Amino acid sequence: MILVPLLTLGFKVDLHYALGASLVSVIATSSGAASAYVREGYSNLRIGMFLEVATTLGALLGAYLVGVLPKSWIATLFGLVLLYSAYQGFQDRHKDEQPNLRPSDPLALRLRLEGAYPTPQGPRPYRVHRVLGGFGLMGVAGMLSGLLGIGSGAVKVLAMDKVMGLPYKVSTTTSNFMIGVTAVASAGVYLSRGYIDPLLAMPVMLGVLLGSLLGARILTQATPARLRLLFVGVIALLGVQMIYQGLRGGL
């Protein structure tokens, strides 16, 4: 999510090529960090694979729209998504990690989506709610991913954390597992249109991959409140910049 504004605003890369490079880096990030999260027991693979059906369909639609909509519209929408993500992160900055123990959604029980994640006190179980609502919001996340060249992790986390009631760390790590699959669906469309430049995408991918491996280790030790505050500050600033550039046609 940070990469596209960095490339377009900082290095003056064309928006379409920045989106293509971002998708490639999203695949690398997910591949690098997701394995660590799965090994630690944070990611819920059953939830991830079920919701991936919606995100993949949405990603294909979004990747098609990127060749139709003006770049100024895409940049402005990108900025709005960043600001909304910052708002959600700020609203949740003091949210604790106590699981919601209301009975799970009947569909969640049939699909066996419940699970547990590790804590210093031992595995902590959690339940799953409003499965269909989360599935629908994941379709929107997939469309944003294909359209904006991002993993749309903030919307995925919103669907799992707010709608489905999953613990924050489970939401973030499962989202990381999912975004690579979503990005692959979009990347094929970008590649066919010539929006992926290997000379740009490969160095970006290597840098992001190294950073993701470091971030995966930091996450297991960090407190959710600090993660949210860091997330909010960075993307709010970038969101304002992207909206400004989109409205003035500077991209």
Backbone as CSV, one residue per row, in Angstrom:
resi,resn,N_x,N_y,N_z,CA_x,CA_y,CA_z,C_x,C_y,C_z
1,MET,0.826,-1.201,0.000,0.000,0.000,0.000,0.863,1.255,0.000
2,ILE,2.027,1.207,0.620,2.928,2.350,0.666,3.720,2.473,-0.624
3,LEU,3.920,1.374,-1.320,4.843,1.327,-2.453,4.395,2.193,-3.621
4,VAL,3.126,2.144,-4.000,2.657,2.921,-5.150,2.839,4.425,-4.929
5,PRO,2.422,4.992,-3.787,2.710,6.413,-3.565,4.208,6.719,-3.558
6,LEU,5.019,5.820,-3.015,6.464,6.049,-2.990,7.031,6.123,-4.406
7,LEU,6.616,5.208,-5.273,7.129,5.190,-6.646,6.606,6.367,-7.460
8,THR,5.321,6.676,-7.323,4.741,7.739,-8.145,5.098,9.133,-7.637
9,LEU,5.036,9.340,-6.333,5.309,10.656,-5.766,6.798,10.906,-5.576
10,GLY,7.523,9.872,-5.143,8.944,10.051,-4.858,9.852,9.864,-6.054
11,PHE,9.542,8.889,-6.923,10.420,8.569,-8.052,9.790,8.874,-9.407
12,LYS,8.601,9.478,-9.418,7.933,9.910,-10.651,7.730,8.775,-11.651
13,VAL,7.460,7.575,-11.162,7.173,6.432,-12.029,5.728,6.545,-12.513
14,ASP,5.478,6.196,-13.785,4.117,6.195,-14.311,3.221,5.313,-13.442
15,LEU,1.999,5.771,-13.212,1.108,5.088,-12.278,0.862,3.634,-12.666
16,HIS,0.641,3.360,-13.946,0.363,1.987,-14.369,1.545,1.059,-14.082
17,TYR,2.771,1.543,-14.345,3.949,0.714,-14.079,4.187,0.561,-12.577
18,ALA,3.858,1.609,-11.810,3.971,1.500,-10.352,2.993,0.460,-9.810
19,LEU,1.781,0.435,-10.370,0.797,-0.562,-9.951,1.277,-1.968,-10.276
20,GLY,1.873,-2.145,-11.475,2.393,-3.462,-11.853,3.515,-3.921,-10.945
21,ALA,4.462,-3.011,-10.646,5.564,-3.360,-9.747,5.043,-3.674,-8.352
22,SER,4.029,-2.943,-7.927,3.450,-3.182,-6.610,2.834,-4.571,-6.518
23,LEU,2.139,-4.995,-7.573,1.543,-6.333,-7.561,2.608,-7.413,-7.437
24,VAL,3.712,-7.249,-8.180,4.797,-8.232,-8.092,5.360,-8.273,-6.679
25,SER,5.535,-7.106,-6.072,6.077,-7.063,-4.710,5.094,-7.634,-3.697
26,VAL,3.794,-7.448,-3.955,2.777,-8.027,-3.070,2.893,-9.542,-3.054
27,ILE,3.101,-10.139,-4.230,3.269,-11.590,-4.311,4.482,-12.024,-3.502
28,ALA,5.593,-11.287,-3.647,6.813,-11.632,-2.911,6.626,-11.462,-1.409
29,THR,5.962,-10.378,-1.017,5.739,-10.125,0.409,4.914,-11.236,1.038
30,SER,3.840,-11.592,0.373,2.971,-12.639,0.904,3.715,-13.957,1.004
31,SER,4.492,-14.275,-0.029,5.229,-15.538,-0.026,6.261,-15.575,1.090
32,GLY,6.936,-14.437,1.318,7.986,-14.413,2.323,7.468,-14.461,3.745
33,ALA,6.458,-13.640,4.040,5.975,-13.541,5.416,4.943,-14.607,5.766
34,ALA,4.131,-15.012,4.782,3.040,-15.948,5.077,3.555,-17.265,5.625
35,SER,4.691,-17.731,5.107,5.229,-19.004,5.587,5.583,-18.930,7.067
36,ALA,6.123,-17.780,7.479,6.469,-17.615,8.896,5.216,-17.584,9.765
37,TYR,4.180,-16.892,9.304,2.942,-16.812,10.079,2.260,-18.175,10.193
38,VAL,2.268,-18.935,9.100,1.658,-20.270,9.127,2.417,-21.171,10.089
39,ARG,3.736,-21.097,10.046,4.558,-21.929,10.920,4.315,-21.600,12.394
40,GLU,4.108,-20.315,12.694,3.861,-19.910,14.079,2.449,-20.257,14.545
41,GLY,1.548,-20.541,13.615,0.185,-20.919,13.978,-0.802,-19.774,14.049
42,TYR,-0.451,-18.604,13.483,-1.357,-17.455,13.529,-2.393,-17.485,12.405
43,SER,-1.989,-17.840,11.190,-2.891,-17.794,10.034,-3.932,-18.912,10.099
44,ASN,-5.152,-18.590,9.705,-6.220,-19.585,9.587,-6.364,-19.923,8.105
45,LEU,-5.807,-21.049,7.693,-5.768,-21.400,6.274,-7.156,-21.707,5.718
46,ARG,-8.024,-22.299,6.508,-9.368,-22.626,6.019,-10.151,-21.350,5.711
47,ILE,-10.071,-20.367,6.594,-10.735,-19.091,6.329,-10.121,-18.422,5.104
48,GLY,-8.798,-18.436,5.027,-8.116,-17.792,3.909,-8.518,-18.367,2.564
49,MET,-8.543,-19.679,2.444,-8.876,-20.302,1.164,-10.350,-20.100,0.808
50,PHE,-11.228,-20.107,1.815,-12.645,-19.871,1.540,-12.870,-18.447,1.030
51,LEU,-12.290,-17.463,1.709,-12.491,-16.072,1.319,-11.767,-15.725,0.024
52,GLU,-10.748,-16.497,-0.325,-9.980,-16.209,-1.535,-10.820,-16.354,-2.799
53,VAL,-11.876,-17.137,-2.750,-12.774,-17.251,-3.908,-13.339,-15.878,-4.269
54,ALA,-13.798,-15.139,-3.264,-14.371,-13.811,-3.506,-13.308,-12.816,-3.946
55,THR,-12.140,-12.831,-3.306,-11.116,-11.846,-3.647,-10.557,-12.066,-5.047
56,THR,-10.436,-13.307,-5.474,-9.912,-13.580,-6.813,-10.864,-13.076,-7.892
57,LEU,-12.150,-13.323,-7.723,-13.128,-12.817,-8.690,-13.117,-11.288,-8.726
58,GLY,-13.045,-10.669,-7.558,-12.979,-9.211,-7.508,-11.709,-8.669,-8.128
59,ALA,-10.579,-9.369,-7.934,-9.301,-8.916,-8.481,-9.313,-8.905,-10.004
60,LEU,-9.920,-9.899,-10.609,-10.007,-9.942,-12.073,-10.827,-8.766,-12.605
61,LEU,-11.909,-8.427,-11.923,-12.709,-7.273,-12.323,-11.912,-5.979,-12.177
62,GLY,-11.209,-5.824,-11.058,-10.426,-4.615,-10.838,-9.308,-4.447,-11.851
63,ALA,-8.617,-5.541,-12.192,-7.532,-5.474,-13.173,-8.059,-5.076,-14.548
64,TYR,-9.272,-5.494,-14.870,-9.878,-5.072,-16.141,-10.164,-3.568,-16.121
65,LEU,-10.672,-3.060,-15.013,-11.049,-1.650,-14.924,-9.853,-0.716,-14.986
66,VAL,-8.650,-1.197,-14.621,-7.486,-0.310,-14.595,-7.139,0.202,-15.985
67,GLY,-7.486,-0.537,-17.028,-7.231,-0.074,-18.388,-8.332,0.805,-18.929
68,VAL,-9.398,0.995,-18.166,-10.557,1.764,-18.616,-10.637,3.118,-17.918
69,LEU,-10.369,3.145,-16.614,-10.518,4.373,-15.835,-9.313,5.293,-16.012
70,PRO,-9.505,6.622,-15.989,-8.381,7.568,-16.046,-7.464,7.413,-14.833
71,LYS,-6.169,7.700,-15.044,-5.203,7.558,-13.952,-5.514,8.502,-12.792
72,SER,-6.047,9.667,-13.074,-6.371,10.603,-11.993,-7.460,10.037,-11.087
73,TRP,-8.419,9.319,-11.669,-9.465,8.679,-10.864,-8.869,7.593,-9.976
74,ILE,-7.966,6.806,-10.562,-7.353,5.713,-9.807,-6.544,6.265,-8.643
75,ALA,-5.768,7.335,-8.899,-4.949,7.931,-7.843,-5.813,8.484,-6.719
76,THR,-6.900,9.157,-7.085,-7.788,9.714,-6.063,-8.450,8.607,-5.248
77,LEU,-8.910,7.562,-5.925,-9.501,6.424,-5.216,-8.481,5.774,-4.292
78,PHE,-7.240,5.663,-4.766,-6.173,5.094,-3.943,-6.019,5.910,-2.658
79,GLY,-5.987,7.238,-2.797,-5.849,8.089,-1.622,-7.002,7.942,-0.654
80,LEU,-8.223,7.833,-1.182,-9.391,7.649,-0.317,-9.327,6.325,0.438
81,VAL,-8.869,5.275,-0.248,-8.716,3.976,0.419,-7.683,4.074,1.535
82,LEU,-6.587,4.799,1.283,-5.568,4.976,2.318,-6.134,5.715,3.529
83,LEU,-6.870,6.787,3.287,-7.429,7.548,4.404,-8.453,6.730,5.184
84,TYR,-9.265,5.948,4.475,-10.227,5.098,5.176,-9.510,4.049,6.022
85,SER,-8.432,3.503,5.474,-7.649,2.522,6.231,-7.053,3.160,7.478
86,ALA,-6.572,4.409,7.334,-6.017,5.114,8.488,-7.092,5.361,9.542
87,TYR,-8.280,5.743,9.095,-9.386,5.986,10.027,-9.733,4.725,10.808
88,GLN,-9.832,3.599,10.094,-10.148,2.343,10.767,-9.066,1.974,11.775
89,GLY,-7.810,2.164,11.383,-6.720,1.848,12.302,-6.747,2.722,13.541
90,PHE,-7.078,4.020,13.374,-7.144,4.929,14.513,-8.297,4.564,15.437
91,GLN,-9.438,4.190,14.870,-10.591,3.793,15.672,-10.286,2.565,16.521
92,ASP,-9.437,1.685,16.013,-9.169,0.413,16.685,-7.893,0.428,17.524
93,ARG,-7.296,1.607,17.723,-5.961,1.629,18.332,-5.931,1.072,19.744
94,HIS,-7.058,1.115,20.477,-7.084,0.610,21.856,-7.837,-0.706,21.978
95,LYS,-8.155,-1.306,20.845,-8.901,-2.567,20.894,-8.034,-3.663,21.494
96,ASP,-8.590,-4.427,22.427,-7.818,-5.505,23.037,-7.968,-6.772,22.209
97,GLU,-7.272,-7.810,22.645,-7.253,-9.065,21.910,-8.134,-10.132,22.565
98,GLN,-9.103,-9.703,23.391,-10.005,-10.676,23.984,-10.929,-11.241,22.902
99,PRO,-10.998,-12.549,22.759,-11.811,-13.123,21.693,-13.299,-12.948,21.955
100,ASN,-14.067,-12.857,20.879,-15.519,-12.794,20.961,-16.044,-14.219,21.085
101,LEU,-16.615,-14.549,22.226,-17.025,-15.926,22.491,-18.511,-16.163,22.248
102,ARG,-19.178,-15.249,21.542,-20.546,-15.547,21.120,-20.537,-16.765,20.203
103,PRO,-21.634,-17.499,20.113,-21.657,-18.686,19.246,-21.302,-18.337,17.806
104,SER,-20.568,-19.217,17.172,-20.145,-18.991,15.794,-21.326,-19.029,14.833
105,ASP,-21.142,-18.392,13.690,-22.095,-18.462,12.585,-22.297,-19.934,12.204
106,PRO,-23.544,-20.379,11.963,-23.761,-21.784,11.559,-22.943,-22.189,10.335
107,LEU,-22.776,-21.261,9.385,-21.970,-21.575,8.206,-20.511,-21.786,8.591
108,ALA,-20.023,-21.008,9.563,-18.649,-21.184,10.033,-18.462,-22.558,10.665
109,LEU,-19.481,-23.030,11.373,-19.399,-24.361,11.976,-19.379,-25.445,10.909
110,ARG,-20.213,-25.281,9.872,-20.242,-26.288,8.805,-18.922,-26.341,8.040
111,LEU,-18.300,-25.176,7.877,-17.027,-25.123,7.151,-15.815,-25.325,8.065
112,ARG,-16.071,-25.468,9.367,-15.006,-25.673,10.363,-13.965,-24.548,10.305
113,LEU,-14.444,-23.317,10.423,-13.571,-22.153,10.317,-13.013,-21.695,11.661
114,GLU,-13.533,-22.215,12.773,-13.016,-21.812,14.081,-11.571,-22.267,14.243
115,GLY,-10.863,-21.620,15.162,-9.471,-22.000,15.377,-8.940,-21.447,16.681
116,ALA,-7.620,-21.440,16.814,-6.931,-20.901,17.985,-5.598,-20.348,17.520
117,TYR,-5.084,-19.371,18.263,-3.777,-18.804,17.918,-2.904,-18.761,19.169
118,PRO,-1.578,-18.784,18.997,-0.681,-18.881,20.152,-0.573,-17.569,20.923
119,THR,-0.508,-17.675,22.241,-0.227,-16.550,23.134,0.771,-17.041,24.179
120,PRO,1.387,-16.129,24.943,2.299,-16.577,26.006,1.628,-17.486,27.030
121,GLN,0.301,-17.378,27.166,-0.433,-18.220,28.118,-0.926,-19.525,27.491
122,GLY,-0.615,-19.750,26.239,-1.064,-20.952,25.550,-2.038,-20.611,24.433
123,PRO,-2.489,-21.605,23.664,-3.417,-21.351,22.550,-4.715,-20.698,23.029
124,ARG,-5.153,-19.670,22.310,-6.389,-18.970,22.656,-7.416,-19.205,21.546
125,PRO,-8.536,-19.874,21.854,-9.536,-20.165,20.814,-10.330,-18.917,20.435
126,TYR,-10.872,-18.937,19.251,-11.739,-17.848,18.797,-12.855,-18.430,17.929
127,ARG,-13.916,-17.654,17.790,-15.064,-18.073,16.990,-15.241,-17.136,15.799
128,VAL,-16.070,-17.542,14.870,-16.199,-16.828,13.596,-17.660,-16.443,13.379
129,HIS,-17.911,-15.181,13.017,-19.267,-14.666,12.859,-19.460,-14.050,11.471
130,ARG,-20.695,-13.890,11.050,-21.089,-13.190,9.818,-20.196,-13.571,8.632
131,VAL,-20.183,-14.845,8.316,-19.317,-15.357,7.251,-19.680,-14.750,5.896
132,LEU,-20.959,-14.688,5.569,-21.369,-14.162,4.262,-21.056,-12.673,4.129
133,GLY,-21.183,-11.917,5.220,-20.807,-10.508,5.181,-19.325,-10.332,4.904
134,GLY,-18.504,-11.138,5.563,-17.070,-11.090,5.303,-16.735,-11.502,3.884
135,PHE,-17.450,-12.495,3.360,-17.216,-12.968,1.991,-17.509,-11.856,0.980
136,GLY,-18.614,-11.135,1.187,-18.958,-10.045,0.277,-17.947,-8.920,0.316
137,LEU,-17.497,-8.552,1.513,-16.508,-7.484,1.633,-15.177,-7.898,1.029
138,MET,-14.873,-9.184,1.053,-13.648,-9.668,0.419,-13.690,-9.479,-1.103
139,GLY,-14.874,-9.564,-1.697,-14.988,-9.280,-3.122,-14.599,-7.843,-3.431
140,VAL,-15.015,-6.909,-2.574,-14.624,-5.509,-2.722,-13.114,-5.362,-2.553
141,ALA,-12.548,-6.055,-1.565,-11.101,-6.009,-1.349,-10.350,-6.505,-2.577
142,GLY,-10.843,-7.574,-3.186,-10.198,-8.091,-4.383,-10.253,-7.107,-5.532
143,MET,-11.389,-6.431,-5.716,-11.502,-5.446,-6.786,-10.525,-4.294,-6.573
144,LEU,-10.397,-3.821,-5.332,-9.440,-2.759,-5.034,-8.014,-3.224,-5.278
145,SER,-7.736,-4.480,-4.970,-6.402,-5.026,-5.201,-6.058,-5.003,-6.684
146,GLY,-6.970,-5.475,-7.527,-6.712,-5.488,-8.955,-6.660,-4.105,-9.556
147,LEU,-7.485,-3.191,-9.068,-7.554,-1.843,-9.614,-6.389,-0.972,-9.177
148,LEU,-5.954,-1.133,-7.917,-4.952,-0.245,-7.344,-3.580,-0.888,-7.205
149,GLY,-3.433,-2.158,-7.580,-2.127,-2.798,-7.503,-1.639,-3.016,-6.091
150,ILE,-2.551,-3.231,-5.158,-2.190,-3.409,-3.750,-2.740,-4.742,-3.257
151,GLY,-2.316,-5.124,-2.068,-2.869,-6.330,-1.479,-4.225,-6.097,-0.851
152,SER,-4.610,-4.814,-0.707,-5.861,-4.409,-0.041,-5.999,-5.088,1.316
153,GLY,-4.861,-5.196,2.006,-4.871,-5.852,3.307,-5.754,-5.159,4.321
154,ALA,-5.843,-3.811,4.233,-6.657,-3.085,5.206,-8.120,-3.482,5.107
155,VAL,-8.623,-3.653,3.871,-10.020,-4.048,3.703,-10.211,-5.502,4.115
156,LYS,-9.226,-6.346,3.825,-9.311,-7.743,4.251,-9.336,-7.843,5.775
157,VAL,-8.460,-7.068,6.422,-8.439,-7.066,7.888,-9.762,-6.537,8.428
158,LEU,-10.311,-5.505,7.777,-11.609,-4.976,8.187,-12.674,-6.066,8.129
159,ALA,-12.678,-6.845,7.051,-13.680,-7.903,6.898,-13.546,-8.959,7.986
160,MET,-12.321,-9.356,8.291,-12.121,-10.428,9.270,-12.199,-9.927,10.706
161,ASP,-11.655,-8.732,10.961,-11.606,-8.198,12.320,-12.960,-7.639,12.744
162,LYS,-13.525,-6.752,11.931,-14.770,-6.063,12.285,-16.008,-6.909,11.996
163,VAL,-16.055,-7.527,10.811,-17.269,-8.229,10.392,-17.317,-9.647,10.955
164,MET,-16.222,-10.394,10.787,-16.223,-11.804,11.183,-15.781,-12.019,12.625
165,GLY,-15.260,-10.968,13.282,-14.928,-11.059,14.695,-13.669,-11.833,15.023
166,LEU,-12.719,-11.917,14.087,-11.472,-12.627,14.367,-10.522,-11.744,15.161
167,PRO,-9.642,-12.320,15.975,-8.620,-11.533,16.667,-7.748,-10.781,15.662
168,TYR,-7.203,-9.639,16.081,-6.470,-8.769,15.155,-5.267,-9.471,14.538
169,LYS,-4.507,-10.188,15.340,-3.324,-10.858,14.788,-3.710,-11.967,13.811
170,VAL,-4.791,-12.661,14.080,-5.266,-13.680,13.137,-5.714,-13.017,11.839
171,SER,-6.391,-11.879,11.951,-6.853,-11.165,10.762,-5.686,-10.703,9.900
172,THR,-4.677,-10.099,10.527,-3.558,-9.561,9.753,-2.733,-10.670,9.116
173,THR,-2.494,-11.739,9.839,-1.660,-12.806,9.284,-2.398,-13.611,8.217
174,THR,-3.689,-13.839,8.404,-4.467,-14.526,7.373,-4.585,-13.656,6.129
175,SER,-4.728,-12.343,6.320,-4.754,-11.419,5.189,-3.453,-11.489,4.404
176,ASN,-2.335,-11.556,5.111,-1.039,-11.639,4.437,-0.924,-12.911,3.613
177,PHE,-1.466,-13.996,4.130,-1.475,-15.254,3.385,-2.304,-15.130,2.108
178,MET,-3.399,-14.359,2.169,-4.324,-14.262,1.045,-3.862,-13.325,-0.059
179,ILE,-3.158,-12.262,0.285,-2.925,-11.204,-0.701,-2.077,-11.669,-1.875
180,GLY,-1.195,-12.641,-1.657,-0.389,-13.138,-2.766,-1.235,-13.809,-3.832
181,VAL,-2.202,-14.613,-3.406,-3.090,-15.289,-4.358,-3.929,-14.267,-5.115
182,THR,-4.424,-13.258,-4.402,-5.204,-12.203,-5.047,-4.367,-11.460,-6.079
183,ALA,-3.120,-11.146,-5.721,-2.249,-10.396,-6.624,-1.905,-11.191,-7.876
184,VAL,-1.728,-12.495,-7.743,-1.430,-13.331,-8.917,-2.563,-13.246,-9.931
185,ALA,-3.796,-13.250,-9.451,-4.943,-13.159,-10.360,-4.917,-11.853,-11.144
186,SER,-4.545,-10.752,-10.480,-4.491,-9.454,-11.153,-3.265,-9.321,-12.040
187,ALA,-2.140,-9.895,-11.608,-0.877,-9.698,-12.318,-0.932,-10.218,-13.745
188,GLY,-1.680,-11.282,-13.985,-1.788,-11.811,-15.344,-2.381,-10.789,-16.299
189,VAL,-3.396,-10.048,-15.837,-4.011,-9.016,-16.672,-3.038,-7.861,-16.882
190,TYR,-2.346,-7.437,-15.838,-1.360,-6.360,-15.962,-0.249,-6.755,-16.932
191,LEU,0.218,-7.994,-16.839,1.296,-8.456,-17.707,0.859,-8.444,-19.170
192,SER,-0.359,-8.866,-19.437,-0.850,-8.898,-20.819,-0.962,-7.502,-21.419
193,ARG,-1.093,-6.482,-20.572,-1.193,-5.101,-21.050,0.153,-4.379,-21.035
194,GLY,1.218,-5.067,-20.630,2.545,-4.469,-20.640,2.828,-3.530,-19.498
195,TYR,2.083,-3.648,-18.394,2.256,-2.748,-17.258,3.290,-3.243,-16.248
196,ILE,3.877,-4.411,-16.469,4.897,-4.928,-15.552,6.254,-4.843,-16.236
197,ASP,7.109,-3.941,-15.761,8.457,-3.737,-16.290,9.437,-4.490,-15.398
198,PRO,10.091,-5.546,-15.899,11.000,-6.335,-15.047,12.123,-5.507,-14.437
199,LEU,12.629,-4.500,-15.163,13.726,-3.683,-14.643,13.294,-2.845,-13.444
200,LEU,12.030,-2.572,-13.328,11.503,-1.870,-12.159,10.998,-2.845,-11.112
201,ALA,10.267,-3.863,-11.553,9.590,-4.757,-10.617,10.558,-5.634,-9.830
202,MET,11.635,-6.110,-10.469,12.522,-7.047,-9.784,13.281,-6.417,-8.613
203,PRO,13.936,-5.236,-8.785,14.593,-4.627,-7.616,13.614,-4.287,-6.497
204,VAL,12.438,-3.796,-6.885,11.418,-3.478,-5.880,11.015,-4.735,-5.119
205,MET,10.813,-5.829,-5.853,10.397,-7.085,-5.232,11.430,-7.579,-4.228
206,LEU,12.718,-7.507,-4.591,13.766,-7.993,-3.686,13.804,-7.186,-2.395
207,GLY,13.690,-5.866,-2.516,13.700,-5.031,-1.320,12.508,-5.295,-0.419
208,VAL,11.344,-5.416,-1.019,10.130,-5.667,-0.237,10.171,-7.041,0.417
209,LEU,10.715,-8.035,-0.281,10.798,-9.386,0.277,11.660,-9.412,1.530
210,LEU,12.807,-8.735,1.485,13.674,-8.685,2.666,12.967,-7.982,3.825
211,GLY,12.264,-6.893,3.515,11.533,-6.186,4.560,10.411,-7.011,5.156
212,SER,9.745,-7.808,4.334,8.630,-8.617,4.836,9.107,-9.699,5.796
213,LEU,10.276,-10.270,5.515,10.817,-11.295,6.416,11.142,-10.700,7.784
214,LEU,11.684,-9.474,7.781,11.959,-8.795,9.044,10.660,-8.452,9.766
215,GLY,9.667,-7.961,9.013,8.395,-7.593,9.616,7.663,-8.773,10.229
216,ALA,7.801,-9.943,9.612,7.134,-11.134,10.148,7.648,-11.477,11.538
217,ARG,8.929,-11.239,11.771,9.489,-11.518,13.100,9.075,-10.450,14.114
218,ILE,8.986,-9.211,13.659,8.614,-8.128,14.563,7.163,-8.259,15.020
219,LEU,6.274,-8.712,14.114,4.846,-8.765,14.423,4.538,-9.627,15.635
220,THR,5.207,-10.758,15.759,4.887,-11.680,16.847,5.246,-11.102,18.212
221,GLN,6.135,-10.079,18.237,6.547,-9.476,19.498,5.864,-8.134,19.762
222,ALA,5.296,-7.527,18.723,4.748,-6.180,18.855,3.339,-6.210,19.438
223,THR,2.952,-5.097,20.053,1.591,-4.959,20.563,0.688,-4.424,19.453
224,PRO,-0.563,-4.890,19.380,-1.461,-4.424,18.318,-1.643,-2.911,18.284
225,ALA,-1.684,-2.253,19.466,-1.898,-0.803,19.495,-0.767,-0.060,18.799
226,ARG,0.474,-0.470,19.032,1.605,0.190,18.382,1.612,-0.059,16.882
227,LEU,1.252,-1.261,16.477,1.175,-1.557,15.044,0.154,-0.653,14.367
228,ARG,-0.985,-0.476,14.997,-2.036,0.341,14.400,-1.598,1.800,14.274
229,LEU,-0.963,2.351,15.308,-0.557,3.750,15.274,0.479,4.006,14.182
230,LEU,1.437,3.106,14.030,2.423,3.245,12.961,1.738,3.179,11.600
231,PHE,0.841,2.236,11.449,0.077,2.058,10.216,-0.705,3.328,9.881
232,VAL,-1.374,3.895,10.867,-2.217,5.070,10.660,-1.399,6.268,10.198
233,GLY,-0.305,6.555,10.883,0.476,7.744,10.570,1.025,7.751,9.153
234,VAL,1.584,6.638,8.743,2.208,6.565,7.416,1.168,6.661,6.314
235,ILE,0.120,5.862,6.388,-0.812,5.825,5.256,-1.711,7.054,5.189
236,ALA,-1.950,7.727,6.318,-2.735,8.963,6.262,-1.984,10.027,5.474
237,LEU,-0.694,10.159,5.725,0.121,11.126,4.992,0.148,10.805,3.502
238,LEU,0.356,9.544,3.176,0.396,9.146,1.771,-0.966,9.307,1.101
239,GLY,-2.037,9.056,1.842,-3.374,9.213,1.280,-3.656,10.644,0.859
240,VAL,-3.288,11.602,1.698,-3.480,13.017,1.360,-2.687,13.376,0.110
241,GLN,-1.456,12.898,0.020,-0.617,13.186,-1.143,-1.213,12.604,-2.423
242,MET,-1.709,11.369,-2.359,-2.269,10.736,-3.553,-3.540,11.455,-4.020
243,ILE,-4.389,11.859,-3.095,-5.597,12.598,-3.476,-5.226,13.928,-4.120
244,TYR,-4.265,14.619,-3.539,-3.827,15.909,-4.091,-3.306,15.756,-5.513
245,GLN,-2.438,14.761,-5.716,-1.880,14.546,-7.051,-2.952,14.093,-8.038
246,GLY,-3.892,13.276,-7.578,-4.956,12.829,-8.466,-5.867,13.963,-8.894
247,LEU,-6.217,14.853,-7.964,-7.113,15.958,-8.287,-6.458,16.986,-9.203
248,ARG,-5.159,17.172,-9.048,-4.471,18.138,-9.914,-3.946,17.513,-11.199
249,GLY,-4.154,16.180,-11.365,-3.694,15.523,-12.587,-2.196,15.431,-12.692
250,GLY,-1.524,15.278,-11.552,-0.066,15.280,-11.553,0.564,13.926,-11.735
251,LEU,-0.209,12.866,-11.967,0.348,11.524,-12.115,0.252,11.053,-13.556
